[in-house]
Amino acid sequence: MKNIRHIFFDLDNTLWDHRKNAVLTLEELFQRKEISEKYNILFHEFHAKYDEINEDLWVKIRDGIIDKDFLRKHRFYDTFLHFGIDDEQLAQYFEKHFLDEIINFNELIPQTIEVLEYLKEKGYQLHVVSNGFHEVTNRKVEKSGLKKYFETVTSAEDAHAMKPDERIFEYSLNLANAEKSESIFIGDDWVADVKGAQNFGLDIIFFDALKEDKSEEGLKTIQNLEEIKNYL
């Protein structure tokens, strides 16, 4: 792949371990507000329901059914409502503090730093493309120590579009002054990252972190970040 000069990375669950950081943040909020003691709810039950509701809402955002304001109003409210707790103030406390405090953890996917160091040493220009909020995305990149590795950071709010929409890929390539023919995208989401990049005409490495075993003829696939070295 001698023609590749620019590497575009998804952020959450490709480099920045959103799953782990979300659990740590929610567990702290859960304990702080004494949810188990007051409402007799176990944390793992709460987190499982929140994760289900949150994932569904993000799919609806991706598909243009709802906007982010709807997600921020409903993901915790609907979770608490599932357990019979109709408390909008409590839900908004979780929403506000979740976004503010998740970046306090900043666990990275294993081998993230080693692989980024390797790619920088090889002379590649690195970029981030995230479906997250602008402020949260940039704070994640900065506070986790990733900022120094990346030339550009694109959030969905910057591009006014979310992966798999082609506009976010076009925006990020324009920002990086990069051509499709010299670029590749690396991400863990089959629809947003793989199909989005493919439909835009961008080469893709699928980070199959959850071992979904999806396959297509000619598709470059890795199950840990170290395997990027097999291609780049």
C-alpha positions as CSV (number, residue, x, y, z in Angstrom):
1,M,0.0,0.0,0.0
2,K,2.8,2.4,-1.0
3,N,0.4,5.1,-2.2
4,I,-1.2,5.6,1.2
5,R,-0.2,8.9,2.9
6,H,-3.3,9.6,5.1
7,I,-4.9,7.4,7.7
8,F,-8.3,8.3,9.1
9,F,-9.3,6.7,12.4
10,D,-12.6,6.3,14.0
11,L,-12.2,7.3,17.7
12,D,-14.7,5.5,20.0
13,N,-13.9,1.8,20.5
14,T,-11.2,2.0,17.8
15,L,-8.7,4.0,19.8
16,W,-10.5,5.5,22.8
17,D,-12.2,2.7,24.8
18,H,-15.7,4.2,25.1
19,R,-17.2,1.0,26.4
20,K,-14.8,0.7,29.4
21,N,-14.8,4.5,30.1
22,A,-18.6,4.6,30.0
23,V,-19.0,1.8,32.5
24,L,-16.5,3.5,34.9
25,T,-18.3,6.8,34.6
26,L,-21.8,5.4,35.0
27,E,-20.7,3.3,38.0
28,E,-19.3,6.3,39.8
29,L,-22.5,8.4,39.1
30,F,-24.6,5.4,40.2
31,Q,-22.8,5.1,43.5
32,R,-22.8,8.9,44.0
33,K,-26.6,9.2,43.7
34,E,-27.0,6.0,45.8
35,I,-29.3,4.4,43.1
36,S,-29.0,0.9,44.5
37,E,-29.9,2.0,48.0
38,K,-32.8,4.2,47.0
39,Y,-34.3,2.2,44.2
40,N,-33.1,-1.4,44.7
41,I,-31.5,-1.5,41.2
42,L,-28.3,-3.4,40.6
43,F,-25.7,-1.6,38.6
44,H,-25.2,-4.3,36.0
45,E,-28.9,-4.3,35.3
46,F,-29.0,-0.5,35.0
47,H,-26.0,-0.5,32.7
48,A,-27.3,-3.2,30.4
49,K,-30.6,-1.4,29.9
50,Y,-28.9,2.0,29.4
51,D,-26.5,0.4,26.8
52,E,-29.5,-1.1,24.9
53,I,-31.4,2.2,24.9
54,N,-28.3,4.3,24.1
55,E,-27.3,2.1,21.2
56,D,-30.8,2.2,19.7
57,L,-30.9,6.0,19.9
58,W,-27.5,6.3,18.2
59,V,-28.8,4.1,15.4
60,K,-31.8,6.4,15.0
61,I,-29.5,9.5,14.9
62,R,-27.4,7.8,12.3
63,D,-30.5,7.0,10.2
64,G,-31.8,10.6,10.6
65,I,-34.9,9.7,12.7
66,I,-33.9,11.7,15.8
67,D,-31.3,14.4,16.6
68,K,-28.8,14.6,19.4
69,D,-30.9,16.8,21.6
70,F,-33.5,14.0,21.6
71,L,-30.8,11.4,22.6
72,R,-29.5,13.6,25.4
73,K,-33.0,14.1,26.7
74,H,-34.1,10.5,26.6
75,R,-31.2,8.0,27.0
76,F,-31.1,8.2,30.8
77,Y,-34.7,9.3,31.3
78,D,-35.9,6.2,29.4
79,T,-33.5,4.0,31.3
80,F,-34.8,5.2,34.6
81,L,-38.3,4.9,33.4
82,H,-37.8,1.3,32.5
83,F,-37.2,0.7,36.2
84,G,-40.3,2.7,37.2
85,I,-38.5,5.9,38.0
86,D,-40.1,8.9,36.4
87,D,-37.5,11.6,37.4
88,E,-36.4,14.0,34.6
89,Q,-34.1,15.9,37.0
90,L,-32.2,12.7,38.0
91,A,-31.9,11.7,34.3
92,Q,-30.5,15.1,33.4
93,Y,-28.0,15.0,36.2
94,F,-26.7,11.7,34.8
95,E,-26.6,13.2,31.2
96,K,-24.7,16.3,32.2
97,H,-22.2,14.6,34.5
98,F,-21.8,11.6,32.2
99,L,-20.5,13.9,29.3
100,D,-18.5,16.0,31.7
101,E,-16.8,13.1,33.6
102,I,-16.3,10.4,31.0
103,I,-13.1,12.0,29.8
104,N,-11.7,11.7,33.3
105,F,-11.0,8.0,32.6
106,N,-9.5,7.9,29.1
107,E,-8.8,4.2,28.9
108,L,-7.4,3.4,25.4
109,I,-7.8,0.3,23.3
110,P,-4.8,-2.0,23.8
111,Q,-1.8,-1.1,21.6
112,T,-3.2,2.3,20.6
113,I,-0.1,4.3,21.5
114,E,2.4,1.7,20.1
115,V,0.6,1.6,16.8
116,L,0.2,5.4,16.5
117,E,3.9,5.8,17.2
118,Y,4.7,3.2,14.6
119,L,2.6,4.9,11.9
120,K,4.0,8.3,12.7
121,E,7.5,7.0,12.4
122,K,6.6,5.5,9.0
123,G,5.6,9.1,7.9
124,Y,1.8,8.7,7.7
125,Q,-0.4,11.7,8.4
126,L,-3.1,10.6,10.9
127,H,-6.6,12.0,11.4
128,V,-9.7,11.4,13.5
129,V,-13.3,11.2,12.2
130,S,-15.9,10.7,15.0
131,N,-19.7,10.7,15.2
132,G,-19.4,12.3,18.6
133,F,-20.1,15.8,19.8
134,H,-17.5,18.4,18.9
135,E,-16.5,19.4,22.4
136,V,-16.5,15.9,23.8
137,T,-14.5,14.5,20.8
138,N,-11.8,17.1,21.1
139,R,-11.6,16.7,24.9
140,K,-11.2,13.0,24.5
141,V,-8.4,13.4,22.0
142,E,-6.6,16.0,24.2
143,K,-7.0,14.5,27.7
144,S,-6.1,11.0,26.6
145,G,-2.8,12.1,25.2
146,L,-3.7,11.4,21.6
147,K,-3.7,14.9,20.2
148,K,0.0,15.0,19.3
149,Y,-0.5,12.1,16.9
150,F,-3.2,13.7,14.7
151,E,-3.2,16.4,12.1
152,T,-6.9,16.9,12.0
153,V,-9.9,16.0,14.2
154,T,-13.4,15.9,12.6
155,S,-16.6,15.4,14.6
156,A,-20.1,14.9,13.2
157,E,-21.0,18.4,14.4
158,D,-18.1,19.9,12.4
159,A,-19.2,18.2,9.2
160,H,-23.0,18.5,9.9
161,A,-23.2,14.9,9.0
162,M,-22.6,11.5,10.7
163,K,-21.0,8.4,9.3
164,P,-22.0,6.6,7.2
165,D,-23.1,9.8,5.4
166,E,-20.5,10.5,2.7
167,R,-20.4,14.2,3.6
168,I,-18.4,13.6,6.8
169,F,-15.8,11.6,4.9
170,E,-15.6,14.4,2.3
171,Y,-15.3,17.0,4.9
172,S,-12.5,15.2,6.7
173,L,-10.5,14.6,3.5
174,N,-10.9,18.2,2.5
175,L,-9.8,19.3,6.0
176,A,-6.7,17.1,5.7
177,N,-6.1,18.2,2.1
178,A,-6.1,14.5,1.2
179,E,-7.1,12.5,-1.9
180,K,-9.2,9.3,-1.7
181,S,-6.5,7.4,-3.6
182,E,-3.9,8.2,-0.9
183,S,-6.1,7.6,2.1
184,I,-7.5,4.7,4.1
185,F,-10.0,4.6,7.0
186,I,-9.8,2.4,10.1
187,G,-12.9,1.8,12.2
188,D,-14.9,-0.8,14.2
189,D,-18.5,-0.1,13.2
190,W,-19.7,-2.2,10.2
191,V,-22.3,0.3,9.0
192,A,-20.9,3.7,10.0
193,D,-17.3,2.9,9.2
194,V,-17.0,0.1,6.8
195,K,-20.1,0.7,4.6
196,G,-19.7,4.5,5.0
197,A,-16.1,4.5,3.7
198,Q,-16.9,2.0,1.0
199,N,-19.8,4.0,-0.3
200,F,-17.6,7.1,-0.4
201,G,-15.0,5.2,-2.3
202,L,-12.4,5.1,0.5
203,D,-10.3,2.1,1.3
204,I,-11.1,0.6,4.7
205,I,-9.5,-1.6,7.4
206,F,-12.3,-3.1,9.5
207,F,-11.3,-3.4,13.2
208,D,-13.4,-6.4,14.2
209,A,-12.9,-5.8,17.9
210,L,-16.1,-7.7,18.9
211,K,-15.2,-10.6,16.6
212,E,-18.4,-10.2,14.5
213,D,-16.7,-12.3,11.8
214,K,-18.2,-10.2,9.0
215,S,-16.4,-10.7,5.8
216,E,-16.3,-9.6,2.2
217,E,-14.0,-10.6,-0.6
218,G,-10.9,-8.5,-0.4
219,L,-11.9,-6.8,2.9
220,K,-8.9,-5.9,5.1
221,T,-9.8,-7.1,8.7
222,I,-8.0,-6.9,12.0
223,Q,-9.0,-8.1,15.5
224,N,-6.3,-6.1,17.4
225,L,-4.6,-2.8,16.5
226,E,-1.2,-4.4,16.2
227,E,-2.4,-6.2,13.0
228,I,-2.5,-2.8,11.3
229,K,1.3,-3.3,10.7
230,N,0.4,-6.2,8.3
231,Y,-1.1,-3.6,6.0
232,L,0.7,-0.3,6.6
